């Protein structure tokens, strides 16, 4: 593929580079701040570590990959399992689980470096990752409905806005339908008097983005061991899905830019950057990070592929994180807005899982594939919506709770590896419509 874009944005001049950086920040913004709005995590910390995580990623990837790291939606199910109502006292436990999942990226990076991408990816074919992604969205759907019940009129405004911009939007607006849904429904709610701005008025203009009580370090000397182990076990397996998402995104960026980033700087470097960014962000009370498709869309739209523009966006995100008033504005978002946007968003997560199966031409006429998919989906949904909500195992004084997604991911990977007939061979087209045999 011939590279028709601009790799050195300095030829455009500083003003245009700054504008392009702002555009990239704008693209990631709506989805990135929606995650803390849904989970109860800090908006300011989210922006800070999205920016810092992106800069760390660029450093480890030799400054070559034009990727922005924003908040991952895949981990919403993990936060919901540990802190279903965004309880401040429980969120640090969930963050420990997410931080540990970030370390799995480092394990996969080491395996890729040692054995090569082809051999490692044989354990993560679409028949495993697709159903897991489907279940992540489905397990969250009920929380979206609960939020919509707060005000269905505001929720419908959000839903219609997202659909309109996603289908009929032009240029930049087509890339940011989630953000437009948030903005339009938020303004509508304010106009009809359904938003309480008292917290915004009292918030300071400048302040520190991280509070000690929101970090993992607040658990030192005051930790529930059972809950900590449960959080780690429940959340770590989600990384199996997000690591595949990362690989798909790197393939997409490679295709957009016209350079093979899987080969150079290497998949092991991009995995390491994403994993460390996630682990560090989680320690300080921010969501997991992931490479953002929205920003890949901006690359395709502008044809400017210079990674320095992405780093400018990261700096803008860091600057915004020091404004508590902005954080308060996001926190004041009506539940109807959150419900309407998340209703589509969670459905999109499941739809991505379906697309993963379809585009990679997974043959569901094969009994072994049907068995793998059925076990994953039955375990994930059945356990999640059971009366206990998890598989509970008592080991003396320790109580372990295995979430549906955790059990499903582990069983799916093992069963797929054991059953004969696994013909998946990884290529740079993985998750983008082609499959080798």
Residue pairs with C-beta under 8 A, 6 or more apart in sequence:
1 255
1 258
2 258
3 257
3 258
3 259
3 305
4 258
4 303
5 257
5 258
5 299
5 303
5 304
5 305
6 12
6 303
6 304
6 305
6 306
7 305
7 306
8 306
9 16
9 17
9 20
9 304
9 306
9 308
9 309
10 17
10 306
10 308
12 20
12 304
17 306
17 308
17 309
17 312
18 312
20 302
20 304
20 309
20 312
21 309
21 310
21 311
21 312
21 313
21 315
21 316
22 312
22 313
22 316
23 172
23 298
23 302
23 313
24 68
24 295
24 298
24 309
24 310
24 312
24 313
25 313
25 316
25 317
25 320
26 172
26 176
26 179
27 68
27 172
27 175
27 176
27 292
27 294
27 295
27 297
27 298
28 50
28 68
28 70
28 292
28 294
28 295
28 313
28 317
29 176
29 179
30 176
30 178
30 179
30 180
30 181
30 182
30 183
31 70
31 71
31 73
31 178
31 179
31 292
31 294
32 46
32 47
32 50
32 70
32 71
32 292
32 317
33 43
33 46
33 47
33 71
33 330
34 71
34 178
34 182
34 338
34 341
34 342
34 345
35 41
35 46
35 71
35 72
35 73
35 76
35 287
36 42
36 43
36 45
36 46
36 71
36 286
36 287
36 330
37 43
37 330
37 331
37 333
37 338
38 76
38 143
38 338
38 342
39 76
39 79
39 80
39 83
39 86
39 91
39 287
40 83
40 85
40 86
40 87
40 88
40 91
41 79
41 86
41 91
41 214
41 285
41 286
41 287
42 209
42 210
42 211
42 214
42 285
42 286
42 327
43 326
43 327
43 330
43 331
44 207
44 209
44 210
44 321
44 322
44 323
44 324
44 326
44 327
45 209
45 210
45 214
45 281
45 284
45 285
45 286
45 321
46 71
46 286
46 287
46 321
47 209
47 317
47 318
47 320
47 321
48 209
48 210
48 284
48 286
48 317
48 318
48 321
48 322
49 277
49 280
49 281
49 284
49 286
49 289
50 68
50 69
50 70
50 71
50 281
50 286
50 289
50 314
50 317
51 314
51 315
51 316
51 317
51 318
51 321
52 277
52 280
52 281
52 314
52 318
53 69
53 277
53 278
53 280
53 281
53 289
54 67
54 68
54 69
54 277
54 289
54 310
54 311
54 313
54 314
54 317
55 311
55 314
55 315
56 273
56 276
56 277
56 280
57 65
57 67
57 69
57 270
57 273
57 274
57 277
58 65
58 67
58 273
58 307
58 310
58 311
58 314
59 273
60 269
60 270
60 272
60 273
60 276
61 67
61 261
61 265
61 269
61 270
61 273
62 265
62 269
63 307
64 259
64 261
64 264
64 265
64 307
65 250
65 253
65 261
65 265
65 270
65 307
66 253
66 257
66 295
66 299
66 305
66 306
66 307
66 309
66 310
67 249
67 250
67 253
67 270
67 291
67 292
67 295
67 296
67 310
68 291
68 292
68 295
68 310
68 313
68 314
69 273
69 274
69 277
69 289
69 290
69 291
69 292
70 289
70 290
70 292
70 294
70 295
71 287
71 288
71 289
71 290
72 242
72 278
72 287
72 288
72 289
72 290
73 345
73 349
74 133
74 136
74 238
74 241
74 242
74 245
74 288
74 290
74 349
75 98
75 101
75 235
75 238
75 242
75 287
75 288
76 136
76 140
76 346
77 136
77 139
77 140
77 238
77 403
77 405
78 94
78 97
78 98
78 101
78 234
78 235
78 238
78 403
78 405
79 86
79 91
79 94
79 98
79 287
80 139
80 140
80 143
81 94
81 234
81 235
81 389
81 390
81 403
81 405
82 90
82 91
82 93
82 94
82 97
82 227
82 230
82 231
82 234
82 235
83 90
83 91
83 93
83 94
88 213
88 214
90 227
91 214
91 285
92 214
92 215
92 216
92 218
92 219
92 285
93 219
93 224
93 227
93 228
93 230
93 231
94 231
94 235
95 215
95 216
95 282
95 283
95 285
96 216
96 219
96 228
96 231
96 232
96 282
97 231
97 232
97 233
97 234
97 235
97 236
98 235
98 278
98 279
98 282
98 287
98 288
99 216
99 278
99 279
99 280
99 282
99 283
100 232
100 235
100 236
100 279
101 235
101 236
101 237
101 238
101 239
101 242
101 278
101 288
102 239
102 274
102 275
102 276
102 277
102 278
102 279
102 280
102 282
102 288
103 275
103 279
104 236
104 239
104 240
104 243
104 275
105 239
105 243
105 246
105 271
105 272
105 274
105 275
105 276
105 278
106 271
106 272
106 275
106 276
108 120
108 243
108 271
108 275
109 267
109 268
109 269
109 271
109 272
109 275
110 268
111 120
112 120
112 266
112 267
112 268
112 271
113 266
113 268
117 262
117 267
117 426
118 425
118 426
121 247
121 424
121 426
121 430
122 422
122 424
122 425
122 426
123 413
123 416
123 417
124 240
124 243
124 244
124 413
125 360
125 416
125 422
125 424
126 356
126 357
126 360
126 362
126 424
126 431
126 435
127 357
127 362
127 369
127 372
127 373
127 416
127 424
128 240
128 372
128 376
128 409
128 412
128 413
128 416
129 240
129 241
129 244
129 353
129 356
130 353
130 354
130 356
130 357
130 360
130 362
130 373
131 353
131 357
131 372
131 373
131 376
131 377
131 380
131 408
131 412
132 240
132 241
132 353
132 376
132 380
132 405
132 408
132 409
132 412
133 241
133 245
133 349
133 350
133 352
133 353
133 356
134 350
134 353
134 354
134 377
135 350
135 353
135 376
135 377
135 380
135 381
135 384
135 404
135 405
135 408
136 238
136 241
136 349
136 350
136 353
136 405
137 346
137 347
137 348
137 349
137 350
137 351
137 352
137 353
138 346
138 350
138 380
138 381
139 380
139 381
139 384
139 385
139 404
139 405
140 342
140 346
140 349
141 343
141 346
141 347
143 342
144 339
144 342
144 343
144 345
144 346
145 339
145 343
146 339
147 155
147 335
147 336
147 338
147 339
147 342
148 155
148 336
148 339
148 340
148 343
149 339
150 334
150 335
150 336
150 339
151 189
151 194
151 334
151 335
151 336
151 339
152 336
153 336
154 185
154 188
154 189
154 194
154 334
154 336
154 337
154 340
155 185
155 336
155 337
155 339
155 340
155 343
156 340
157 184
157 185
157 188
157 340
158 181
158 182
158 184
158 185
158 336
158 337
158 339
158 340
158 341
159 181
159 340
159 341
159 343
159 344
161 177
161 180
161 181
161 184
161 185
162 177
162 178
162 180
162 181
162 340
162 341
162 344
163 177
163 344
164 177
165 173
165 174
165 176
165 177
165 180
165 181
166 174
166 177
169 175
169 177
169 180
171 301
172 298
172 301
173 180
175 294
175 297
175 298
175 301
176 294
178 341
178 344
178 345
181 337
181 340
181 341
181 344
182 333
182 337
182 341
185 334
185 336
185 337
185 340
185 341
186 195
186 333
186 334
186 337
189 195
189 334
189 336
189 337
190 197
194 334
194 336
195 332
195 333
195 334
196 332
197 332
199 328
199 331
199 332
200 325
200 328
200 329
200 332
202 328
203 324
203 325
203 327
203 328
204 324
204 325
205 323
205 324
205 325
206 322
206 323
206 324
207 322
207 323
207 324
208 322
209 321
209 322
209 327
210 284
210 285
211 285
212 218
214 284
214 285
215 283
215 284
215 285
216 282
216 283
216 284
216 285
217 283
219 228
225 398
226 398
226 399
226 400
229 398
229 400
230 390
230 399
230 400
230 401
233 400
233 401
233 402
233 403
233 406
234 390
234 401
234 402
234 403
234 405
234 406
235 403
235 406
236 406
237 405
237 406
237 409
237 410
238 405
238 406
238 409
240 409
240 413
241 409
242 288
242 290
243 271
244 431
245 290
245 291
246 270
246 271
246 274
246 290
246 291
247 262
247 267
247 271
247 430
247 431
248 356
248 430
248 431
248 432
249 290
249 291
249 292
249 293
249 296
250 261
250 262
250 267
250 270
250 291
251 262
251 428
251 429
251 430
251 431
251 432
252 293
252 296
252 431
252 432
253 261
253 291
253 296
253 299
254 260
254 261
254 262
254 428
255 428
255 432
256 296
256 299
256 300
256 305
257 299
257 305
260 428
261 267
261 270
262 428
270 291
274 289
274 290
274 291
277 289
278 288
278 289
278 290
281 287
281 288
281 289
282 288
295 310
295 313
299 305
320 326
356 431
357 364
359 431
359 432
359 433
359 434
360 424
360 430
360 431
360 433
360 434
360 435
361 434
361 435
362 369
363 369
364 370
364 373
366 421
368 419
368 420
368 421
368 422
369 421
371 415
371 419
372 412
372 415
372 416
372 419
375 408
375 411
375 412
375 415
376 408
376 409
376 411
376 412
377 408
379 404
379 407
379 408
379 411
380 404
380 405
380 407
380 408
381 404
382 404
383 389
383 390
383 391
383 402
383 403
383 404
383 407
383 408
384 390
384 403
384 404
384 405
385 404
389 403
389 404
390 401
390 402
390 403
390 404
391 401
391 402
391 407
392 399
392 400
392 401
392 402
393 399
393 400
393 401
393 402
394 400
416 422
423 437
424 435
425 435
425 436
425 437
427 434
427 435
427 436
429 435
